Amino acid sequence: MAYRKLNRNTGQRRAMLRSITTALLKSGRIETTEQKAKELKGIAEKMITLGKQGDLHSRRLAAAYLMDESVVKDLFDNIAKKYSDRQGGYTRLIKTGNRRGDAASMVIVELI
């Protein structure tokens, strides 16, 4: 599986993906570029799957990745229960057009 470098070095890329994953799980909907959203989708789905497992090990893995403890609590208490009967596909990408400054393709990422 090839991954996108997003024109950043490893540390910056990991920090950016951690922060937008936390923002998505906190608000339920964010707007970002299409390439970032495609990377985010897989990570967010893994976090929700950890929330569905619900054990201590999964909670610690999610807490190590997400940047806000309240988001971890919300993930395990509310978000995971919402998707308990669903086998995947927790996120949706909606294309919104191009950004004015650099014509980057923008999308809205939301939890279904």
N, C-alpha and C positions, 0 to 999 in steps of 0.2 A: 504494500500500500504506500503510494507516494504521498508525501505531505507537502504543504505549501510553506515556503519560508517567509512569505509576506514582507520581504525586503527588510528583515530585522535579524539581529543575531539571536542566538538561542535564548539567552536570559530575557531579553526584551520581548521575544515572541511568547515565551511561557508566561511572563507576567501579564502581557496583554490578553492572552487567552483566559487566564485565571480571572482577570478583572471583568471581562465581558461575560464570562460564564456566571460569575456571581451576580452581575447586574441583570442578566436574563432571568435567573431564578428568583431574584428579589422583586423585579417589577413584572415579569411575565411577558414582556415585549420590549424589544430594542430595535433601533435602526442602525445598520452598519453596512460596510461594503460586502459585495457578494462573496468574495474570496474568504474574508474573515468569517462570514456567516456559515460557509460550507465547512470550515474547520470547527467552528463553534458547535455545529449541530451534533457531531459525533461525541464531543466532550459532554455536552449537556445531557444527551441521552444516556451516557454512562453514569453520570451523577444521579439521574432519576432512577436508573436500575439499581444503583447502590442504595438509594432511599427505599426502594421496594424490598430489598433484602432485609433491611432493618436491623441487622445484628451489630454488635459493638465494633467489629472489625470494619464493616462497611462505613459506619459512622466516623471512625477515625480516618479512613481513607478520604472520605468527603471533606472532613474538617481540615485535613492536610492540604487539600487542593483549593477549596473555597476560601475567600478572604474575610468572610464575616460569619461569626458564630450564630447569629440570629437567622441567617439564611440556611445554615446547616440544620438548625432546629426546625425551621419551616419546611425544609425539604423532607425530613423524615416524618414530621407530624401531619402535614397537610398535602403537599404536592404528591408524595408517593402514594397516599391513599386515593387520590384523585385518579391515578393511572393504574390501580391495582388489577383491573381486569383487561388492561391493554398490553399487548406483547411487544410494543415498540412503536416508533413513529410518534414521539411525543412533541416534536417541534414542526413548525411550518415556516417556509420561506416565501415571502410575497415580494415580488419585484416592484420597485417604485419608480424606476427610471434612473437617469444619470445625475450625478452631482454636478453642480454648476461650475465649480472651480477647476476640476481636473477631469470631468466626464467619467468618473468612476461609477460603475454600476452599483446602485444602492438597493438594499432589500430590508424588509422588516422581518425579524425573527420573532416568532411568538410561540408560546406553549399552547398546544391544542386543548 
